[in-house]
Amino acid sequence: MMILLLILVYLIDALSYSATQIALAYANPVMCMTLRMFLGGALLTTLVRFRYPEQWWMVRTTWYQHRWLWCKIIVIYLYVTYIGFFIGMHWMSSAYVALLYNLTPLIIALFGYFLADQQMNRTKWGALILGFISIIPITVGNHATALYPGYAEISMLFSVCAMAYGWFIVHALMQIGHSPLIINGVGMLGASVLALVTSLLFEGSLHERWPGLQALFDTHQGTQIPGIVFFVTALLCSVVAVELIFYNATAFFMRYYSLVFVSFVGMLTPIMVALLNWKFFQEPLPPLFIPSFILLAISLICFYQQELITVFQHKKQK
């Protein structure tokens, strides 16, 4: 039963991709990100302010002392991660974006090797190399059938690397005593300011930033509901799905399952995203998606198997 609930949590995470697709029909990627960050940051900081006031005052009293960590959270973990995500979602298929994000555990391991002196044996290095090779089929297939700018994939790779590195910064702030809710809330508010400046500088005029401006005020197909309701609802749903449900639920499941197993179940996300967007948006599977998914799955299985062996050995030594 618990495993089914964990799968449901990843299904909710997959739904956030569909919500983002809806929001991107109204606004350009960076403007869409600006509002997503602002709504998410406002919601989370308000929740913390009234539900966990001690966390709020801790940030206010220790902000200057840990200012560089907070700057990294804002710029790297949230601004770079999400600007790459929204640009990727704007130009590429959701399943491709979700598959690229499944590289995150491997990149975390790579950063851990260089930044935290974590051990890597031959099997892990082999799994890491296979993981990076796995994106070649889908990338080649996409370039053969779809037209999109090269910076879309580059921005996505920066996004995945920024998210992986960001987990080390989040861990550092959590060690100090900050909760994930306040870290994400404050970080998202800061990232929304950077995103707004970026949008004003690079996304052109008002109508260029809002290609669906008229649709915001028109009633949606077959309903009397204006488009702006769907737009704001989609953004709020993505915030609730990821920041409130997904992050907190995965933390809950780590009480019963290992981090390795919880992350392993995340391999289902690209398949879920592909099926949901095929159902709701008639978005076809990217060419060579299945071969890439199989190669990445093998890579992650090999890597997680070695992690389990390492965890078992540490427990045995204790």
DAQUICOR-V546289 format. One record per residue. SS is DSSP state (A for helix, B for strand, O for the rest). PHI is phi in radians with two decimals (* if undefined). Layout:
BEGIN
SS_PHI + SS_PHI
END
This chain:
BEGIN
O_* + A_-1.12 + A_-1.14 + A_-1.10 + A_-1.15 + A_-1.12 + A_-1.11 + A_-1.07 + A_-1.07 + A_-1.22 + A_-1.15 + A_-1.10 + A_-1.06 + A_-1.11 + A_-1.12 + A_-1.12 + A_-1.16 + A_-1.14 + A_-1.09 + A_-1.14 + A_-1.04 + A_-1.14 + A_-1.11 + O_-1.24 + O_-1.28 + O_-1.88 + O_-2.36 + O_-1.16 + A_-0.99 + A_-1.28 + A_-1.14 + A_-1.08 + A_-1.09 + A_-0.96 + A_-1.23 + A_-1.07 + A_-1.16 + A_-1.16 + A_-1.10 + A_-1.13 + A_-1.10 + A_-1.11 + A_-1.12 + A_-1.22 + A_-1.20 + A_-1.14 + A_-1.05 + A_-1.17 + A_-1.02 + A_-1.75 + A_-1.63 + O_-2.27 + A_-1.05 + A_-1.13 + A_-1.18 + A_-1.09 + A_-1.24 + A_-1.12 + A_-1.12 + A_-1.10 + A_-1.53 + A_-2.01 + O_-0.95 + O_-1.13 + O_-1.08 + O_-1.96 + A_-1.06 + A_-1.23 + A_-1.13 + A_-1.15 + A_-1.09 + A_-1.16 + A_-1.06 + A_-1.16 + A_-1.38 + A_-1.53 + A_-1.17 + A_-1.94 + A_-1.12 + A_-1.15 + A_-1.06 + A_-1.38 + A_-1.18 + A_-1.17 + A_-1.08 + A_-1.21 + A_-1.13 + A_-1.08 + A_-1.15 + A_-1.22 + A_-1.80 + O_-2.02 + O_-1.22 + A_-1.09 + A_-1.12 + A_-1.11 + A_-1.07 + A_-1.10 + A_-1.12 + A_-1.09 + A_-1.18 + O_-1.26 + O_-1.34 + A_-0.93 + A_-1.04 + A_-1.20 + A_-1.25 + A_-1.04 + A_-1.11 + A_-1.15 + A_-1.10 + A_-1.07 + A_-1.15 + A_-1.52 + A_-1.81 + O_-2.17 + O_0.98 + O_-1.37 + O_-1.42 + O_-2.30 + O_-1.66 + A_-1.10 + A_-1.11 + A_-1.15 + A_-1.11 + A_-1.09 + A_-1.12 + A_-1.10 + A_-1.11 + A_-1.08 + A_-1.06 + A_-1.25 + A_-1.13 + A_-1.08 + A_-1.44 + A_-1.14 + A_-0.99 + A_-1.20 + A_-1.16 + A_-1.10 + A_-1.10 + A_-1.12 + A_-1.16 + A_-1.37 + A_-2.13 + O_-2.15 + O_-1.90 + O_-2.69 + O_-1.17 + A_-1.06 + A_-1.21 + A_-1.13 + A_-1.21 + A_-1.08 + A_-1.12 + A_-1.17 + A_-1.14 + A_-1.08 + A_-1.08 + A_-1.11 + A_-1.15 + A_-1.13 + A_-1.12 + A_-1.08 + A_-1.15 + A_-1.07 + A_-1.11 + A_-1.19 + A_-1.23 + A_-1.04 + A_-1.05 + A_-1.10 + A_-1.22 + A_-1.18 + A_-1.12 + A_-1.27 + O_2.24 + O_-1.41 + O_-1.56 + A_-0.99 + A_-1.09 + A_-1.29 + A_-1.08 + A_-1.20 + A_-1.11 + A_-1.12 + A_-1.08 + A_-1.19 + A_-1.09 + A_-1.12 + A_-1.15 + A_-1.14 + A_-1.16 + A_-1.09 + A_-1.16 + A_-1.09 + A_-1.08 + A_-1.08 + A_-1.11 + A_-1.12 + A_-1.42 + A_-2.09 + O_-1.79 + O_1.36 + O_-1.29 + A_-1.01 + A_-1.25 + A_-1.30 + A_-1.30 + O_-2.16 + O_-1.08 + O_-1.81 + A_-1.02 + A_-1.12 + A_-1.14 + A_-1.09 + A_-1.85 + O_-1.43 + B_-1.27 + O_-1.27 + O_-0.87 + O_1.26 + O_-2.31 + O_-1.79 + O_-1.69 + B_-1.17 + A_-1.06 + A_-1.08 + A_-1.16 + A_-1.14 + A_-1.12 + A_-1.15 + A_-1.07 + A_-1.09 + A_-1.12 + A_-1.14 + A_-1.09 + A_-1.17 + A_-1.14 + A_-1.10 + A_-1.10 + A_-1.55 + A_-1.29 + A_-1.61 + A_-1.56 + A_-1.08 + A_-1.08 + A_-1.27 + A_-1.20 + A_-1.12 + A_-1.10 + A_-1.12 + A_-1.19 + O_-1.20 + O_-1.28 + O_-1.91 + O_-2.18 + O_-1.27 + A_-1.00 + A_-1.05 + A_-1.20 + A_-1.06 + A_-1.17 + A_-1.07 + A_-1.11 + A_-1.08 + A_-1.09 + A_-1.28 + A_-1.00 + A_-1.02 + A_-1.13 + A_-1.08 + A_-1.06 + A_-1.06 + A_-1.20 + A_-1.11 + A_-1.30 + A_-1.19 + A_-1.25 + A_-1.58 + A_-2.10 + O_0.92 + O_-1.46 + O_-1.24 + O_-1.11 + O_-1.05 + O_-0.99 + O_1.08 + A_-1.12 + A_-1.09 + A_-1.02 + A_-1.12 + A_-1.11 + A_-1.12 + A_-1.09 + A_-1.16 + A_-1.09 + A_-1.07 + A_-1.04 + A_-1.19 + A_-1.07 + A_-1.07 + A_-1.17 + A_-1.17 + A_-1.08 + A_-1.16 + A_-1.09 + A_-1.10 + A_-1.08 + A_-1.11 + A_-1.07 + A_-1.09 + A_-1.12 + A_-1.14 + A_-1.13 + A_-1.13 + A_-1.15 + O_-1.27
END
